Amino acid sequence: MQTIQKNRPFRNREDAGEQLGNFLKPKYKDLNPLIIGIPRGGIAVGHYVADILGAELSFIVSKKLPLPGREETGFGAVSEFSEIYVSSFGREMLDQDVIEDIIEKQLLEVRRRVELYRGSNPFPEMKDRTVIITDDGIAMGVTLVPVIRLCRRKRAGRIIVAAPVSGSNYDIHLKEADAIEVLVQPDNFYGVGQVYEQFEDFTDEEVLDLIDKSRSRSI
C-alpha cells in the first residue's frame, strides 16, 4: 500500500483518480481490466483510472442502507439485480420490518439511477475478466459488498477493489474481493473527505457526462 505524506494528498476526484490509476498501472494495465465505478463519486475516480489504464469504464449502482437517525452510517447496501447485503451489526440493531422498509426505499433509488445512467445500454460483460471496482473512498465499505458479490455472480475472473483512501476497520466482507488496493490509510481516519481539498457532492449530470465521454472513447 502506497503512503502519501500529506494531510490532504488529493486536490479533487480527478487528481485522486489519476494518482490511483498510476498506482494500479504496473499491475493491471496489461490485463485489459474492466473498470467499474460506483456512482456517484466512484465514477469520477474510475473515469481517470480508466484513462490511464486504457481500459473500458462502466458502473454498477449501489446504495448504502442508512441507520435511522445516523444517516451517514451504513448497516448494509443494495445494488443492481436486487443484490442485498445486511451486516450483522444491522441485524442486531434493527427489527426486520425496519430493515425491509429501508431496503425497499433504497432499491427504488437504485432503479432510478440505473434507468437514468444506463438507459438501453446493456449491463457490462465481465465473464473471466479482471474487474477493478473504484470508489472515491472507503469508510466502512458496505456499498461495495453487494457489488463484489454481483461481479462474482456474473463470473468475473478476478475482482479488485481500488480507492484513493480508506479507514483501517472496513467491513470484513470486502475481503471477498481478490485484492484491495488503497493509496492512503490515515491514522486518524474519520471520513473520506478529509484527504481531499475539494470534495463537493457529485451530481447526476456530472455522472452522465463522464459516462458519455467513456462511451465516445470506446467507439
N, CA, C and O of each residue as an XYZ file, in Angstrom:
876
protein
N       0.844     -1.195      0.000
C       0.000      0.000      0.000
C       0.878      1.243      0.000
O       1.795      1.366      0.812
N       0.594      2.149     -0.905
C       1.370      3.378     -1.011
C       0.945      4.358      0.076
O      -0.235      4.424      0.421
N       1.888      5.114      0.614
C       1.582      6.131      1.618
C       2.044      7.486      1.117
O       3.210      7.656      0.762
N       1.137      8.450      1.087
C       1.459      9.805      0.660
C       1.444     10.689      1.897
O       0.423     10.777      2.578
N       2.545     11.335      2.196
C       2.687     12.079      3.436
C       2.174     13.512      3.276
O       2.964     14.454      3.215
N       0.867     13.671      3.211
C       0.231     14.967      3.180
C      -1.063     14.866      3.963
O      -1.670     13.798      4.040
N      -1.492     16.001      4.553
C      -2.768     15.992      5.255
C      -3.927     15.847      4.271
O      -4.900     15.145      4.546
N      -3.815     16.523      3.107
C      -4.826     16.423      2.059
C      -4.114     16.104      0.745
O      -3.833     17.010     -0.040
N      -3.822     14.835      0.499
C      -2.988     14.458     -0.642
C      -3.668     14.567     -1.997
O      -2.999     14.455     -3.025
N      -4.996     14.786     -2.030
C      -5.707     14.841     -3.304
C      -6.404     16.190     -3.461
O      -7.117     16.642     -2.565
N      -6.189     16.825     -4.611
C      -6.866     18.101     -4.866
C      -8.363     17.887     -5.021
O      -9.167     18.642     -4.474
N      -8.729     16.858     -5.766
C     -10.125     16.567     -6.067
C     -10.208     15.123     -6.568
O      -9.217     14.395     -6.513
N     -11.357     14.709     -7.047
C     -11.507     13.329     -7.508
C     -10.689     13.051     -8.770
O     -10.214     11.933     -8.971
N     -10.529     14.062     -9.611
C      -9.701     13.879    -10.805
C      -8.264     13.557    -10.413
O      -7.674     12.607    -10.928
N      -7.707     14.341     -9.510
C      -6.337     14.114     -9.053
C      -6.229     12.751     -8.369
O      -5.264     12.020     -8.590
N      -7.218     12.410     -7.541
C      -7.199     11.110     -6.854
C      -7.258      9.964     -7.853
O      -6.548      8.969     -7.704
N      -8.110     10.102     -8.881
C      -8.219      9.058     -9.898
C      -6.936      8.884    -10.681
O      -6.538      7.761    -10.990
N      -6.287      9.997    -11.003
C      -5.022      9.910    -11.752
C      -3.931      9.267    -10.903
O      -3.172      8.435    -11.399
N      -3.845      9.646     -9.625
C      -2.846      9.023     -8.752
C      -3.130      7.528     -8.569
O      -2.215      6.705     -8.575
N      -4.403      7.198     -8.408
C      -4.763      5.789     -8.244
C      -4.471      5.012     -9.528
O      -3.970      3.889     -9.477
N      -4.784      5.612    -10.676
C      -4.510      4.954    -11.948
C      -3.037      4.673    -12.142
O      -2.665      3.590    -12.594
N      -2.194      5.635    -11.806
C      -0.743      5.432    -11.939
C      -0.233      4.371    -10.969
O       0.716      3.648    -11.273
N      -0.862      4.282     -9.808
C      -0.501      3.250     -8.838
C      -0.878      1.855     -9.336
O      -0.133      0.895     -9.135
N      -2.033      1.750     -9.983
C      -2.529      0.461    -10.469
C      -1.890      0.031    -11.788
O      -1.863     -1.158    -12.106
N      -1.385      0.978    -12.543
C      -0.923      0.723    -13.913
C       0.078     -0.420    -14.025
O      -0.113     -1.285    -14.880
N       1.134     -0.477    -13.217
C       2.109     -1.569    -13.385
C       1.516     -2.969    -13.195
O       1.961     -3.924    -13.832
N       0.523     -3.089    -12.327
C      -0.062     -4.406    -12.043
C      -1.140     -4.821    -13.038
O      -1.266     -6.000    -13.368
N      -1.922     -3.842    -13.517
C      -3.172     -4.217    -14.170
C      -3.344     -3.749    -15.611
O      -4.239     -4.235    -16.303
N      -2.523     -2.829    -16.079
C      -2.753     -2.284    -17.419
C      -2.761     -3.367    -18.492
O      -3.597     -3.330    -19.395
N      -1.857     -4.318    -18.409
C      -1.732     -5.341    -19.457
C      -2.794     -6.437    -19.349
O      -2.812     -7.355    -20.170
N      -3.669     -6.358    -18.361
C      -4.697     -7.383    -18.172
C      -6.020     -7.014    -18.831
O      -7.002     -7.746    -18.703
N      -6.056     -5.876    -19.541
C      -7.293     -5.409    -20.169
C      -8.441     -5.388    -19.159
O      -9.466     -6.032    -19.382
N      -8.282     -4.652    -18.045
C      -9.306     -4.699    -16.999
C     -10.569     -3.944    -17.394
O     -10.554     -3.077    -18.267
N     -11.642     -4.293    -16.737
C     -12.885     -3.543    -16.796
C     -12.986     -2.717    -15.527
O     -12.949     -3.266    -14.425
N     -13.112     -1.402    -15.668
C     -13.230     -0.525    -14.506
C     -14.718     -0.327    -14.211
O     -15.486      0.091    -15.077
N     -15.104     -0.632    -12.984
C     -16.491     -0.467    -12.548
C     -16.530      0.630    -11.486
O     -16.089      0.422    -10.356
N     -17.058      1.795    -11.852
C     -17.208      2.881    -10.894
C     -18.513      2.755    -10.122
O     -19.520      2.300    -10.664
N     -18.495      3.157     -8.859
C     -19.702      3.164     -8.043
C     -20.259      4.584     -8.042
O     -19.672      5.471     -7.422
N     -21.390      4.819     -8.731
C     -21.948      6.173     -8.733
C     -22.353      6.597     -7.327
O     -22.918      5.800     -6.578
N     -22.058      7.885     -6.951
C     -21.635      8.819     -7.960
C     -20.108      9.014     -7.970
O     -19.484      8.939     -9.028
N     -19.509      9.263     -6.800
C     -18.101      9.648     -6.758
C     -17.142      8.630     -7.336
O     -16.087      9.000     -7.850
N     -17.490      7.344     -7.261
C     -16.613      6.307     -7.789
C     -16.516      6.322     -9.298
O     -15.528      5.849     -9.861
N     -17.542      6.865     -9.972
C     -17.472      7.047    -11.424
C     -16.424      8.090    -11.760
O     -15.667      7.928    -12.718
N     -16.374      9.169    -10.971
C     -15.389     10.224    -11.220
C     -13.975      9.683    -11.099
O     -13.143      9.919    -11.975
N     -13.696      8.964    -10.025
C     -12.371      8.366     -9.842
C     -12.112      7.326    -10.933
O     -11.035      7.303    -11.529
N     -13.093      6.472    -11.191
C     -12.929      5.415    -12.182
C     -12.669      5.924    -13.576
O     -11.940      5.291    -14.340
N     -13.252      7.064    -13.926
C     -13.043      7.651    -15.253
C     -11.559      7.907    -15.501
O     -11.046      7.596    -16.576
N     -10.873      8.469    -14.517
C      -9.459      8.805    -14.692
C      -8.568      7.571    -14.555
O      -7.517      7.491    -15.191
N      -8.979      6.623    -13.738
C      -8.269      5.342    -13.684
C      -8.331      4.672    -15.048
O      -7.317      4.189    -15.552
N      -9.521      4.641    -15.646
C      -9.695      4.009    -16.962
C      -8.859      4.705    -18.025
O      -8.285      4.046    -18.891
N      -8.785      6.036    -17.968
C      -7.955      6.774    -18.926
C      -6.503      6.309    -18.871
O      -5.886      6.050    -19.904
N      -5.972      6.208    -17.675
C      -4.554      5.877    -17.506
C      -4.287      4.415    -17.862
O      -3.226      4.091    -18.397
N      -5.235      3.537    -17.571
C      -5.049      2.117    -17.883
C      -5.477      1.771    -19.311
O      -5.304      0.635    -19.753
N      -6.034      2.746    -20.031
C      -6.544      2.464    -21.367
C      -7.638      1.418    -21.321
O      -7.716      0.546    -22.186
N      -8.491      1.512    -20.297
C      -9.457      0.454    -20.005
C     -10.885      0.907    -20.259
O     -11.172      2.101    -20.335
N     -11.761     -0.057    -20.386
C     -13.196      0.195    -20.507
C     -13.745      0.615    -19.149
O     -13.381      0.050    -18.117
N     -14.622      1.612    -19.163
C     -15.268      2.080    -17.932
C     -16.754      1.774    -17.982
O     -17.424      2.064    -18.972
N     -17.263      1.186    -16.909
C     -18.701      1.023    -16.749
C     -19.026      1.293    -15.278
O     -18.226      1.897    -14.564
N     -20.172      0.856    -14.837
C     -20.579      1.159    -13.460
C     -21.575      0.123    -12.974
O     -22.213     -0.571    -13.766
N     -21.695      0.034    -11.667
C     -22.771     -0.704    -11.011
C     -23.324      0.204     -9.924
O     -22.570      0.734     -9.107
N     -24.627      0.380     -9.915
C     -25.261      1.242     -8.925
C     -25.404      0.487     -7.608
O     -25.881     -0.647     -7.575
N     -24.983      1.134     -6.529
C     -25.119      0.564     -5.189
C     -25.453      1.688     -4.224
O     -24.910      2.787     -4.334
N     -26.339      1.417     -3.285
C     -26.729      2.408     -2.276
C     -26.636      1.791     -0.896
O     -27.075      0.663     -0.673
N     -26.055      2.547      0.033
C     -25.981      2.043      1.402
C     -27.356      2.059      2.049
O     -28.238      2.813      1.640
N     -27.526      1.230      3.050
C     -28.713      1.213      3.889
C     -28.409      2.062      5.111
O     -27.645      1.631      5.974
N     -28.981      3.253      5.212
C     -28.622      4.163      6.305
C     -29.282      3.790      7.627
O     -30.452      3.410      7.664
N     -28.531      3.901      8.692
C     -29.054      3.631     10.023
C     -29.992      4.769     10.423
O     -29.578      5.928     10.375
N     -31.224      4.493     10.813
C     -32.152      5.567     11.184
C     -31.580      6.456     12.288
O     -31.113      5.980     13.323
N     -31.636      7.772     12.028
C     -31.104      8.726     12.991
C     -29.615      8.956     12.873
O     -29.083      9.903     13.451
N     -28.938      8.098     12.130
C     -27.495      8.256     11.882
C     -27.262      7.963     10.402
O     -26.652      6.957     10.038
N     -27.761      8.861      9.561
C     -27.864      8.612      8.126
C     -26.515      8.375      7.456
O     -26.457      7.727      6.412
N     -25.435      8.885      8.033
C     -24.112      8.698      7.439
C     -23.555      7.301      7.698
O     -22.589      6.882      7.061
N     -24.164      6.592      8.628
C     -23.697      5.246      8.967
C     -24.505      4.206      8.199
O     -25.732      4.167      8.297
N     -23.815      3.369      7.437
C     -24.489      2.325      6.680
C     -24.420      0.993      7.405
O     -23.361      0.611      7.903
N     -25.547      0.279      7.470
C     -25.541     -1.056      8.075
C     -25.607     -2.143      7.000
O     -25.739     -3.327      7.310
N     -25.516     -1.734      5.755
C     -25.558     -2.654      4.632
C     -25.744     -1.866      3.354
O     -25.589     -0.645      3.345
N     -26.075     -2.557      2.270
C     -26.255     -1.877      0.986
C     -27.060     -2.758      0.047
O     -27.183     -3.967      0.247
N     -27.607     -2.121     -0.983
C     -28.299     -2.828     -2.061
C     -27.716     -2.351     -3.382
O     -27.294     -1.201     -3.508
N     -27.696     -3.244     -4.365
C     -27.191     -2.861     -5.676
C     -28.118     -3.405     -6.754
O     -29.184     -3.948     -6.466
N     -27.691     -3.247     -7.991
C     -28.479     -3.723     -9.126
C     -28.791     -5.211     -9.000
O     -28.115     -5.944     -8.279
N     -29.828     -5.641     -9.715
C     -30.311     -7.014     -9.666
C     -30.741     -7.397     -8.251
O     -30.762     -8.573     -7.889
N     -31.088     -6.365     -7.451
C     -31.573     -6.556     -6.079
C     -30.593     -7.354     -5.224
O     -31.000     -8.117     -4.348
N     -29.310     -7.175     -5.482
C     -28.285     -7.781     -4.625
C     -28.287     -7.038     -3.292
O     -28.132     -5.817     -3.268
N     -28.458     -7.750     -2.193
C     -28.644     -7.122     -0.877
C     -27.603     -7.647      0.103
O     -27.331     -8.845      0.171
N     -27.027     -6.710      0.865
C     -26.134     -7.097      1.959
C     -26.562     -6.362      3.218
O     -26.648     -5.134      3.225
N     -26.828     -7.104      4.277
C     -27.131     -6.530      5.586
C     -26.104     -7.072      6.574
O     -25.973     -8.286      6.730
N     -25.388     -6.192      7.230
C     -24.344     -6.614      8.161
C     -24.951     -7.195      9.426
O     -26.119     -6.956      9.731
N     -24.159     -7.951     10.155
C     -24.617     -8.499     11.438
C     -24.942     -7.363     12.401
O     -25.845     -7.484     13.230
N     -24.205     -6.261     12.290
C     -24.469     -5.070     13.102
C     -25.894     -4.570     12.862
O     -26.612     -4.237     13.805
N     -26.302     -4.521     11.562
C     -27.638     -4.057     11.240
C     -28.716     -4.975     11.777
O     -29.737     -4.513     12.286
N     -28.489     -6.285     11.665
C     -29.488     -7.246     12.132
C     -29.638     -7.205     13.653
O     -30.716     -7.479     14.181
N     -28.564     -6.865     14.349
C     -28.622     -6.755     15.806
C     -29.312     -5.468     16.250
O     -29.982     -5.433     17.282
N     -29.135     -4.395     15.445
C     -29.625     -3.072     15.840
C     -31.094     -2.850     15.500
O     -31.789     -2.122     16.209
N     -31.577     -3.474     14.416
C     -32.879     -3.095     13.868
C     -33.820     -4.283     13.736
O     -33.387     -5.415     13.522
N     -35.118     -4.008     13.867
C     -36.129     -5.028     13.609
C     -36.173     -5.328     12.116
O     -35.833     -4.479     11.291
N     -36.593     -6.541     11.779
C     -36.614     -6.971     10.391
C     -37.526     -6.105      9.523
O     -37.199     -5.835      8.367
N     -38.671     -5.665     10.066
C     -39.579     -4.848      9.260
C     -38.981     -3.484      8.959
O     -39.243     -2.918      7.897
N     -38.184     -2.948      9.872
C     -37.491     -1.677      9.629
C     -36.448     -1.866      8.526
O     -36.341     -1.043      7.617
N     -35.686     -2.947      8.612
C     -34.678     -3.253      7.602
C     -35.321     -3.381      6.229
O     -34.814     -2.831      5.252
N     -36.426     -4.098      6.148
C     -37.090     -4.315      4.859
C     -37.611     -3.018      4.274
O     -37.565     -2.828      3.059
N     -38.106     -2.119      5.118
C     -38.602     -0.824      4.642
C     -37.460      0.009      4.067
O     -37.611      0.633      3.017
N     -36.322      0.019      4.753
C     -35.165      0.778      4.275
C     -34.648      0.174      2.970
O     -34.296      0.907      2.046
N     -34.599     -1.142      2.888
C     -34.152     -1.812      1.660
C     -35.027     -1.406      0.482
O     -34.513     -1.077     -0.587
N     -36.333     -1.424      0.665
C     -37.241     -1.098     -0.447
C     -37.052      0.346     -0.910
O     -37.061      0.617     -2.110
N     -36.881      1.269      0.029
C     -36.670      2.672     -0.346
C     -35.366      2.833     -1.129
O     -35.324      3.565     -2.117
N     -34.324      2.164     -0.701
C     -33.040      2.302     -1.383
C     -33.056      1.595     -2.739
O     -32.405      2.053     -3.678
N     -33.784      0.497     -2.851
C     -33.905     -0.172     -4.149
C     -34.609      0.722     -5.167
O     -34.280      0.680     -6.353
N     -35.563      1.521     -4.724
C     -36.223      2.460     -5.631
C     -35.214      3.455     -6.199
O     -35.258      3.778     -7.386
N     -34.308      3.938     -5.356
C     -33.284      4.877     -5.834
C     -32.284      4.183     -6.740
O     -31.835      4.763     -7.729
N     -31.930      2.941     -6.412
C     -31.045      2.171     -7.289
C     -31.667      2.043     -8.673
O     -30.994      2.264     -9.680
N     -32.946      1.689     -8.727
C     -33.611      1.517    -10.021
C     -33.693      2.832    -10.786
O     -33.551      2.850    -12.008
N     -33.921      3.934    -10.070
C     -33.959      5.245    -10.729
C     -32.622      5.556    -11.378
O     -32.567      6.003    -12.524
N     -31.549      5.318    -10.644
C     -30.223      5.627    -11.183
C     -29.853      4.702    -12.344
O     -29.246      5.145    -13.319
N     -30.214      3.428    -12.244
C     -29.933      2.507    -13.349
C     -30.629      2.976    -14.614
O     -30.023      3.013    -15.686
N     -31.903      3.336    -14.491
C     -32.659      3.793    -15.664
C     -32.058      5.073    -16.234
O     -31.953      5.227    -17.451
N     -31.664      5.991    -15.353
C     -31.111      7.267    -15.802
C     -29.725      7.099    -16.418
O     -29.454      7.641    -17.490
N     -28.846      6.350    -15.751
C     -27.458      6.265    -16.180
C     -27.264      5.286    -17.345
O     -26.507      5.569    -18.273
N     -27.938      4.151    -17.296
C     -27.671      3.125    -18.301
C     -28.632      3.207    -19.478
O     -28.243      2.955    -20.619
N     -29.867      3.553    -19.211
C     -30.832      3.624    -20.293
C     -30.984      2.266    -20.963
O     -31.236      1.260    -20.299
N     -30.827      2.244    -22.290
C     -30.972      0.997    -23.042
C     -29.658      0.247    -23.212
O     -29.629     -0.812    -23.840
N     -28.569      0.783    -22.661
C     -27.276      0.120    -22.791
C     -27.218     -1.122    -21.898
O     -27.798     -1.119    -20.813
N     -26.534     -2.179    -22.330
C     -26.520     -3.430    -21.571
C     -25.633     -3.348    -20.335
O     -24.735     -2.509    -20.251
N     -25.898     -4.224    -19.388
C     -25.021     -4.403    -18.241
C     -23.660     -4.878    -18.750
O     -23.609     -5.673    -19.689
N     -22.558     -4.414    -18.157
C     -21.240     -4.764    -18.695
C     -20.938     -6.261    -18.644
O     -21.255     -6.929    -17.660
N     -20.339     -6.772    -19.685
C     -19.917     -8.171    -19.739
C     -18.599     -8.319    -18.983
O     -17.622     -7.648    -19.314
N     -18.560     -9.176    -17.985
C     -17.356     -9.305    -17.166
C     -16.882    -10.745    -16.995
O     -15.952    -10.996    -16.228
N     -17.495    -11.684    -17.685
C     -17.115    -13.084    -17.541
C     -15.629    -13.266    -17.837
O     -15.146    -12.898    -18.908
N     -14.911    -13.839    -16.870
C     -13.489    -14.169    -16.961
C     -12.572    -12.946    -17.038
O     -11.376    -13.099    -17.282
N     -13.100    -11.747    -16.837
C     -12.279    -10.539    -16.919
C     -11.788    -10.112    -15.542
O     -12.383    -10.454    -14.520
N     -10.692     -9.359    -15.533
C     -10.261     -8.675    -14.311
C     -11.112     -7.427    -14.163
O     -11.116     -6.560    -15.037
N     -11.827     -7.339    -13.060
C     -12.727     -6.217    -12.793
C     -12.156     -5.397    -11.641
O     -11.878     -5.929    -10.567
N     -11.985     -4.104    -11.873
C     -11.496     -3.192    -10.831
C     -12.651     -2.287    -10.426
O     -13.106     -1.458    -11.214
N     -13.121     -2.449     -9.195
C     -14.230     -1.650     -8.668
C     -13.647     -0.421     -7.986
O     -12.853     -0.544     -7.053
N     -14.043      0.777     -8.452
C     -13.495      2.001     -7.886
C     -14.550      2.787     -7.124
O     -15.719      2.839     -7.507
N     -14.101      3.397     -6.033
C     -14.918      4.369     -5.306
C     -13.997      5.521     -4.916
O     -12.775      5.400     -4.999
N     -14.589      6.647     -4.488
C     -13.739      7.782     -4.128
C     -13.167      7.648     -2.736
O     -12.364      8.480     -2.313
N     -13.562      6.621     -2.022
C     -13.015      6.335     -0.707
C     -13.834      5.251     -0.027
O     -14.982      5.000     -0.395
N     -13.243      4.621      0.955
C     -13.901      3.540      1.683
C     -13.922      3.905      3.165
O     -12.879      3.976      3.815
N     -15.121      4.133      3.682
C     -15.256      4.320      5.124
C     -15.461      2.936      5.734
O     -14.501      2.299      6.166
N     -16.715      2.467      5.770
C     -16.972      1.082      6.185
C     -16.958      0.128      4.991
O     -16.656     -1.056      5.135
N     -17.288      0.657      3.815
C     -17.213     -0.163      2.608
C     -18.429     -1.023      2.341
O     -18.380     -1.914      1.493
N     -19.533     -0.770      3.058
C     -20.699     -1.643      2.886
C     -21.293     -1.545      1.486
O     -21.859     -2.520      0.991
N     -21.173     -0.372      0.830
C     -21.748     -0.245     -0.518
C     -21.026     -1.129     -1.528
O     -21.574     -1.443     -2.586
N     -19.812     -1.528     -1.209
C     -19.025     -2.336     -2.143
C     -19.325     -3.826     -2.038
O     -19.110     -4.566     -2.998
N     -19.814     -4.274     -0.898
C     -20.006     -5.715     -0.695
C     -20.988     -6.318     -1.700
O     -20.655     -7.325     -2.324
N     -22.196     -5.740     -1.888
C     -23.093     -6.346     -2.878
C     -22.571     -6.244     -4.301
O     -22.928     -7.059     -5.151
N     -21.727     -5.247     -4.572
C     -21.130     -5.118     -5.908
C     -20.118     -6.242     -6.145
O     -20.095     -6.846     -7.218
N     -19.299     -6.515     -5.161
C     -18.356     -7.637     -5.263
C     -19.124     -8.935     -5.519
O     -18.738     -9.728     -6.377
N     -20.193     -9.145     -4.785
C     -20.959    -10.385     -4.921
C     -21.657    -10.459     -6.275
O     -21.771    -11.536     -6.860
N     -22.126     -9.312     -6.774
C     -22.746     -9.302     -8.094
C     -21.720     -9.623     -9.174
O     -22.006    -10.391    -10.093
N     -20.529     -9.042     -9.069
C     -19.465     -9.354    -10.032
C     -19.108    -10.838     -9.986
O     -18.867    -11.453    -11.024
N     -19.076    -11.408     -8.790
C     -18.779    -12.826     -8.655
C     -19.884    -13.654     -9.318
O     -19.617    -14.650     -9.991
N     -21.121    -13.220     -9.111
C     -22.252    -13.936     -9.708
C     -22.225    -13.833    -11.237
O     -22.679    -14.738    -11.937
N     -21.682    -12.714    -11.744
C     -21.563    -12.537    -13.191
C     -20.279    -13.165    -13.734
O     -19.926    -12.972    -14.898
N     -19.593    -13.912    -12.886
C     -18.452    -14.754    -13.261
C     -17.226    -13.949    -13.699
O     -16.516    -14.322    -14.632
N     -16.999    -12.835    -12.998
C     -15.754    -12.097    -13.221
C     -14.571    -13.004    -12.890
O     -14.645    -13.818    -11.969
N     -13.473    -12.861    -13.649
C     -12.316    -13.710    -13.411
C     -11.585    -13.347    -12.140
O     -11.196    -14.223    -11.368
N     -11.394    -12.043    -11.917
C     -10.694    -11.554    -10.726
C     -11.315    -10.223    -10.350
O     -11.608     -9.409    -11.226
N     -11.521     -9.989     -9.068
C     -12.206     -8.788     -8.596
C     -11.272     -8.012     -7.685
O     -10.799     -8.521     -6.669
N     -11.014     -6.756     -8.077
C     -10.132     -5.868     -7.321
C     -10.947     -4.679     -6.840
O     -11.674     -4.075     -7.629
N     -10.842     -4.332     -5.574
C     -11.415     -3.097     -5.041
C     -10.297     -2.070     -4.966
O      -9.226     -2.355     -4.430
N     -10.538     -0.869     -5.501
C      -9.496      0.164     -5.526
C     -10.088      1.514     -5.139
O     -11.149      1.899     -5.630
N      -9.396      2.227     -4.259
C      -9.858      3.543     -3.820
C      -8.654      4.383     -3.397
O      -7.619      3.840     -3.010
N      -8.790      5.698     -3.470
C      -7.689      6.565     -3.021
C      -7.440      6.490     -1.521
O      -6.300      6.631     -1.078
N      -8.498      6.267     -0.728
C      -8.362      6.315      0.731
C      -9.311      5.332      1.373
O     -10.373      5.024      0.831
N      -8.915      4.840      2.540
C      -9.832      4.031      3.344
C      -9.458      4.163      4.812
O      -8.358      4.594      5.158
N     -10.400      3.783      5.661
C     -10.067      3.552      7.056
C      -9.431      2.179      7.187
O      -9.322      1.443      6.206
N      -9.018      1.840      8.377
C      -8.381      0.533      8.590
C      -9.366     -0.508      9.098
O      -9.038     -1.694      9.153
N     -10.572     -0.080      9.470
C     -11.567     -1.005     10.033
C     -12.795     -1.091      9.144
O     -13.915     -0.839      9.590
N     -12.579     -1.447      7.886
C     -13.719     -1.564      6.981
C     -14.372     -2.937      7.143
O     -13.852     -3.829      7.812
N     -15.535     -3.064      6.501
C     -16.332     -4.289      6.622
C     -15.517     -5.514      6.204
O     -14.862     -5.503      5.162
N     -15.559     -6.555      7.011
C     -14.745     -7.747      6.769
C     -15.084     -8.407      5.432
O     -14.241     -9.087      4.848
N     -16.304     -8.214      4.948
C     -16.715     -8.886      3.711
C     -16.114     -8.248      2.452
O     -16.260     -8.786      1.354
N     -15.444     -7.112      2.609
C     -14.667     -6.590      1.470
C     -13.586     -7.578      1.060
O     -13.133     -7.578     -0.085
N     -13.178     -8.417      1.999
C     -12.128     -9.391      1.696
C     -12.616    -10.522      0.791
O     -11.844    -11.413      0.439
N     -13.892    -10.487      0.415
C     -14.373    -11.402     -0.612
C     -13.794    -11.041     -1.986
O     -13.800    -11.866     -2.900
N     -13.298     -9.815     -2.128
C     -12.568     -9.439     -3.342
C     -11.224    -10.156     -3.351
O     -10.740    -10.600     -2.310
N     -10.628    -10.265     -4.530
C      -9.323    -10.927     -4.636
C      -8.187    -10.043     -4.159
O      -7.133    -10.543     -3.769
N      -8.392     -8.726     -4.187
C      -7.376     -7.792     -3.695
C      -8.041     -6.462     -3.393
O      -9.058     -6.111     -3.990
N      -7.454     -5.725     -2.458
C      -7.899     -4.372     -2.119
C      -6.699     -3.454     -2.282
O      -5.668     -3.645     -1.637
N      -6.839     -2.450     -3.152
C      -5.744     -1.526     -3.453
C      -6.136     -0.130     -2.980
O      -7.092      0.454     -3.489
N      -5.396      0.407     -2.005
C      -5.700      1.714     -1.429
C      -4.418      2.524     -1.352
O      -3.367      1.996     -0.989
N      -4.501      3.814     -1.694
C      -3.306      4.658     -1.664
C      -2.947      5.100     -0.245
O      -1.788      5.009      0.158
N      -3.933      5.576      0.509
C      -3.638      6.116      1.847
C      -4.642      5.599      2.870
O      -5.827      5.437      2.576
N      -4.143      5.344      4.078
C      -4.972      4.993      5.221
C      -4.554      5.881      6.401
O      -3.655      5.509      7.155
N      -5.188      7.040      6.571
C      -4.786      7.950      7.653
C      -4.943      7.296      9.026
O      -5.895      6.557      9.276
N      -3.994      7.584      9.896
C      -4.070      7.044     11.254
C      -5.314      7.541     11.980
O      -5.939      6.804     12.743
N      -5.664      8.800     11.734
C      -6.812      9.419     12.413
C      -8.002      9.521     11.471
O      -8.665     10.557     11.414
N      -8.271      8.463     10.739
C      -9.333      8.498      9.732
C     -10.693      8.745     10.364
O     -11.076      8.073     11.321
N     -11.426      9.723      9.818
C     -12.793      9.970     10.285
C     -13.768     10.175      9.135
O     -14.973     10.267      9.369
N     -13.283     10.249      7.899
C     -14.185     10.397      6.767
C     -13.414     10.538      5.477
O     -12.291     11.042      5.466
N     -14.018     10.091      4.386
C     -13.346     10.111      3.086
C     -12.915     11.516      2.697
O     -11.824     11.701      2.159
N     -13.757     12.508      2.963
C     -13.481     13.872      2.527
C     -12.259     14.499      3.166
O     -11.777     15.520      2.674
N     -11.735     13.928      4.249
C     -10.622     14.567      4.953
C      -9.338     14.617      4.129
O      -8.457     15.427      4.417
N      -9.214     13.759      3.100
C      -7.985     13.733      2.306
C      -8.120     14.505      0.995
O      -7.200     14.505      0.178
N      -9.259     15.159      0.792
C      -9.500     15.937     -0.425
C      -9.533     17.428     -0.104
O     -10.132     17.846      0.888
N      -8.883     18.227     -0.954
C      -9.022     19.676     -0.838
C     -10.411     20.113     -1.292
O     -11.007     21.014     -0.702
N     -10.927     19.473     -2.343
C     -12.278     19.744     -2.831
C     -13.038     18.417     -2.851
O     -12.588     17.444     -3.455
N     -14.194     18.390     -2.185
C     -14.962     17.149     -2.109
C     -16.454     17.473     -2.137
O     -17.201     17.121     -1.224
N     -16.871     18.155     -3.211
C     -18.273     18.510     -3.348
C     -19.096     17.293     -3.754
O     -18.559     16.305     -4.255
N     -20.407     17.377     -3.530
C     -21.303     16.325     -3.999
C     -21.211     16.211     -5.513
O     -21.124     17.219     -6.214
N     -21.232     14.994     -6.006
C     -21.188     14.725     -7.442
C     -22.625     14.527     -7.906
O     -23.380     13.773     -7.293
N     -23.005     15.203     -8.988
C     -24.395     15.221     -9.422
C     -24.687     14.158    -10.486
O     -23.773     13.593    -11.087
N     -25.972     13.901    -10.702
C     -26.381     13.012    -11.782
C     -25.865     13.511    -13.124
O     -25.420     12.722    -13.958
N     -25.926     14.824    -13.332
C     -25.493     15.393    -14.605
C     -24.002     15.149    -14.842
O     -23.588     14.864    -15.965
N     -23.203     15.260    -13.790
C     -21.766     15.013    -13.928
C     -21.493     13.538    -14.202
O     -20.605     13.205    -14.988
N     -22.254     12.652    -13.558
C     -22.117     11.218    -13.833
C     -22.422     10.931    -15.293
O     -21.657     10.236    -15.961
N     -23.529     11.456    -15.793
C     -23.937     11.220    -17.183
C     -22.890     11.751    -18.160
O     -22.634     11.133    -19.193
N     -22.289     12.888    -17.839
C     -21.255     13.450    -18.711
C     -20.057     12.515    -18.814
O     -19.543     12.300    -19.912
N     -19.598     11.951    -17.691
C     -18.458     11.042    -17.717
C     -18.804      9.726    -18.410
O     -17.970      9.159    -19.116
N     -20.025      9.240    -18.211
C     -20.440      8.028    -18.904
C     -20.452      8.250    -20.420
O     -20.002      7.395    -21.183
N     -20.971      9.406    -20.846
C     -20.988      9.718    -22.278
C     -19.577      9.811    -22.834
O     -19.314      9.334    -23.938
N     -18.666     10.420    -22.085
C     -17.272     10.530    -22.538
C     -16.644      9.153    -22.684
O     -15.920      8.898    -23.646
N     -16.916      8.265    -21.733
C     -16.314      6.932    -21.798
C     -16.877      6.145    -22.967
O     -16.147      5.385    -23.604
N     -18.161      6.312    -23.261
C     -18.748      5.610    -24.409
C     -18.181      6.151    -25.708
O     -17.928      5.384    -26.636
N     -17.979      7.454    -25.788
C     -17.422      8.049    -27.001
C     -16.002      7.553    -27.243
O     -15.601      7.329    -28.385
N     -15.250      7.386    -26.172
C     -13.865      6.927    -26.289
C     -13.793      5.500    -26.796
O     -12.852      5.141    -27.504
N     -14.800      4.663    -26.436
C     -14.759      3.255    -26.788
C     -15.282      2.963    -28.188
O     -15.138      1.848    -28.690
N     -15.901      3.983    -28.831
C     -16.436      3.778    -30.177
C     -15.306      3.729    -31.203
O     -15.562      3.562    -32.395
